[in-house]
Structure formats: C-alpha cells, structure tokens
Amino acid sequence: MSTQESYVTEDGRTIGPTVMEMKNITLRFGGVKAITDISFDIREGEIRAIIGPNGAGKSSMLNVISGFYVPQEGEVWYKGKKRPPMRPYQVAQQGIARTFQNIALFEGMTVLDNVMTGRIRQMTSGVFAQAIWKGKAEKEEVENREFVEKIIDFLEIQAIRKTPVGRLPYGLKKRVELARALAAEPSILLLDEPMAGMNVEEKEDMSRFILDMNDEFGTTIALIEHDMGVVMDLSDRVVVMDYGKKIGDGTPDEVRNNQEVIDAYLGVAHD
C-alpha cells in the first residue's frame, strides 16, 4: 500500500498518509553509535510503537523525533517537508508533544494549573494584557480553561483538579502528564514508557485512554513501551530496535513472528 493512501482498520479507524518519516537516521555520542541507519515512517491517525531491549536506542530515537537530538546523518521529514535542525520549542510549535519516562511536572502546582501549561502555545496575548486580564487576554484564558476542563473530564481526573501534583500517587501523576500533553492539541503525541511503574489496573486505564485519544481526537501516537501485551494490543505497527539498529518493522503479528525479533527481544529461541 502506498504511504500516501488512507485505509480503514478492522475496528473502523482511518489511518491516513505518512505524516513523519525518519530517513537513514544515524546518531552518535562521541565515538558511540546510539542509532545506526534507521528508517521508518509514522502515518496519520495510527498508534506506532517503538520497542526493543534496554539500550536499544529507543529513547534516543524519540529524542530525534522531538527535536531534542539532531542526528549526524539522515533526515527527518514532517508533513512532506524536510525538517531543519530545530529547538524543542520549535518542534512543539509544529504540533508535536510528548510525555517523559521520568515524570516532569510542577509538583507545587495543582493538577489544573499543570494541565494549563500545555496551552502555552495557544496563548498569544502579551504579558501586559494577561496581567490586566481584559479583552483578548480574558477571552483567551476562558477558552483555554474550557478546553482544559474537557481534557480533565476525558481523563477522569475531575476529583483531583485542585490538588497539588506533589500529593498524588505515581499512577495519577502519569495521567496528569498525559493530560498536559493532550492539552497542547498535538498532531503527533510521543509517549515515553507511559505504563512504566504502573500496576495492572493502572495499565488497563492508561491503555483505554490511549485508545480513546486516538479514536476521539484522531491523535497520531508514537510510543515506547516494554509491556509486550500492551504493545501488541494497542499498536497498528511496531518498529523493533536492537543495539541501535532496526531489526523489525510491521504489524504486531508480523513482528511477533519475525525470527530475528524473537531471538533478540521476545526471548523464544528457534529450534
């Protein structure tokens, strides 16, 4: 199938054309290669997983996608255009948001205020206008708060909206971080191990929210995750990395039956 063709999945979701393409990406730190000549694409509306053992280069790849790292070789293409080296905030302005493996929230601020920080890109009035809170600044504030309240309702965190984040258990903090990223209305949402450290019930909730985000908001999602049950259940396509190289790329079933992936990562040796 052409990368420019849309198609409908078995569960009725529409997967669009390629929105981002990594072309022959190589990333080095000194003399060490973290990523070696990797190419893959992300299609509009899909859930795209990046998996592999520890040290495979997954987080480095996510940092390339988010603009935090600039590869020494290769190109990143976004919406049909080659992306020049950018600061992370410039990438955010293009509609790419992310969560982090280690939670990065403002612990002393409430849940509501943390999620509101995700709307910074949509706040265009100046500091003076915001200080006097009149006219455009007031209208902008009200609209952004209304949108944030919808996200809070969507992720079922209404009961803690006024609670300082520092008082929350780990699982709820992960949900607040997801809310903040979703509040930015991203075209692509990058999730770095969204299930890490969660119990079974929390993983089930997070999986449901990821599927609902993709379905209701049409958000394109790229995620790193170690829980293979979660990956195989959620993903439309999976790219597999090992020692900085790509060893598999395809649907969950194709990856599950790829002997190189089995030997390197899934842990079942062939006869």
N, C-alpha and C positions, 0 to 999 in steps of 0.2 A: 504494500500500500504506500502511496506517495505521502511524504511528510507534509504536503500541502492539502491533503484530503482530510475531511472530517469523517467520523464514523460514530455509530451508536453502539454502546456496550450492551451486553446481555441484560443488565439491570436498568437499561433505558437512559443512561447518562451519555452526553455528547462529548466526544474527545475531538478537539479541533486540530488545526495545523501546528507545526513546530513553532514555539514561541521563544525558545532559547536553545542554542546549540554550542556545545563545547567541542572545538576542533583541535585535535592533536595537542592537548594541554600537557606541558611539562613544567613542573615546579621544583626548584632546587633551594635548599638551605645550605649555603656553603658548597661543599662537595657531595652532599647527600641529596638524592632524588626522592622527594616525597610523592611525586606523581610523574609517571613516565608515559608520554604519548597516548593520552586517553581522549577518546571522542565518544560523545553520546548527546542525545537531544532530550528536551522536555517539551511535551505537547500541551497545548492549551486545554485546561479542564481536567487533566489527568492527575493521579497520585503516583509519583515517581519515587521509588525507593533506591537508596544507595547503601549497600551492605558490604560487609567484609570483616575479617578478624581485626582485633586491636592492632593499630599500627599500619593498617592498610592504606591510609591516606584519605579516609572519608571526610574527616573534619577539614583537612586541607582543601579538598575539592569544594566543600560547602563554602569555605572562605574565599575561594576563587570566584564562585558564583555570586557571592555577596559583595565582591569588590574589595574585601579586606586584604587579600593577596593578589598580586599581579604576576601571572606566570611568565617565565623567561622565554618560553616557546609556546606557540599555538595562539588561537583566537577564541574570544567569546562573542557570539552573535546573539543579539536580542531584538526580537520583532523585525527580523530581516536586515538589521544593520550591525556592522562590526562595532563592538563596544570599545572605545579607547580606555586607557587607564583612568580610573575614577576613584575618588574618595568614597568611603561607605555611605556618607550622607547623600552623595550624588546618585548612587545606586538606589537608595531609598526613595529619592525623588522620581526615579523611573518606575516605582511601584513594586519594589522587592523588599519584603520584610522578613524577619527571622526571629526565632527563639534560640536560646543558648543551652548548651549541655549543663553548664553551671548557671543556676538561676541568677538573672541580672535585673533585680527590681529595686525600687526605692523603699527600703524597709520601714522608714519612719512615716511614709505617706499612706493614705488609705487606698483601698482597692480602687475606688472610683478615680482618685487622682492619678494613680499609676496607669490606669487604662486611658485616661485623658491624655497622657503624654504621647500616646500613639496617634493622636490627632494633630500633632505639631505641624505636619506637612500641609494640613488643610487650614491652618490658621494664618491668614495673610495680612491681618491688620497690624499696625505698628505698635510698639511698646507704649507710646503715649496714649493711643486710642484704647488699648487694653486697660491702662491704668485708670482712665476716667470712665470706662465701660459704658460708652454711649454709641448710638448709631450702629455702624457696621460691626464694631467690636462686640457689642451686646448681642446682635443678631447672630453673629458667627459663634459666639460662646453657647447660646441657646441651642443652635442647630447641632453643634458638636456634642453637647451634653445629651441631646436626644438620641443621637446615633450611638453614643457610648452606652446609654441605658439599654438600648436594644441588644448590644453585644453582651452586656451583663445578664440580661434575661435569657439570651440564647444559650449562654454557657452555664446558666443556673447558679449564679453566684450573687443573687439579689440579697440574700441574708447577710452577706459579709461586705457589702458595698462600702460601708463606712468604717470598716475595721482596718487598723494599721496592718500592713502586709507582714511586718515582723512577728505578729502574733499568730499567723496562720501556720497550719501543718504543711509539710512538704507538697503533698498532692494538690492542695488548693493553690499554693504558690505557682505551681506549674500551670494551672488553669488560668490564673491571673496573667501570667506572662503570655499565654496564648491569646487571651482577650486583648492585651495591649497590641500585640502584633496584628490581630484581626481588625482592630480599630483603625489601622492605617489604610484599610481597604486595598490590600496588596493584589497586584496581578499575579505574582508568584510569592508563595509563603514557604520559607525554608524552616524546617523543624529539625533541630539537632538533638536526637535521642529524647523525644517527648515522653517516652514511657520509663525512662531510667529512674530507678529507685522507687517505683510505684508497686503497690500490691495488686492482686488480681482484679479487685473491684475497681480500683482507680484506673487500671489499664483499660478495662471494659468501657468506662465512662469516656476516657480520652479517645479511644478508638471511635466511639459513637460520635463524639464532637467533630473529629477529623472528617469522617464520612459526611456528616451533616453540613459542615462548612463547604466541602467540595460540592455537595448537591445543591444546597440552598443559595450559596453565594457565588457558585461557579469558580471558586478559588483554585488555581493551579497550585499543587503542593509537591515539594520535593523534601524527602525526609531521610534522615539517618536513623536506623533502629537496629538493635541487637536481637530483639524478640522475634524469632522467625515466624511464630504463629501470627503475630500482629502484622508483619510484613506481607506474608502470603495472603492474609485476609483482606488487607486494605489496598494493596498496590495494584495498579494497572500494569506497570512494567517495573523491572528491577535491574539495576546495573550492579555488578559484583566486582569489588576491588580486592587485590591481594598484593602486598608489598609494592603498592603504588601503581600497579598495572591492572588493566581491565581483563577479567577472566570470564565474564559472562554478561549477557545483556538480553533481556526478553521478558516475556510474560512470567508470572510466578511459576506456572507449570513448566515452562521451558527451562527456567533457572533451576528448579527443583530436580530436573532430570539431566542437567548438564554435569557430566562426569568430572570435569575439572573443578567445578564449583563444589561438588560433593567431596572430592578428595581434599581440597584446600580449606573448606569452611564448614560444610554441613556435617562432616565427621563420619561419613559412611564410606568405607573403602570398598572398591570393587574387587571381584574375585581375580 
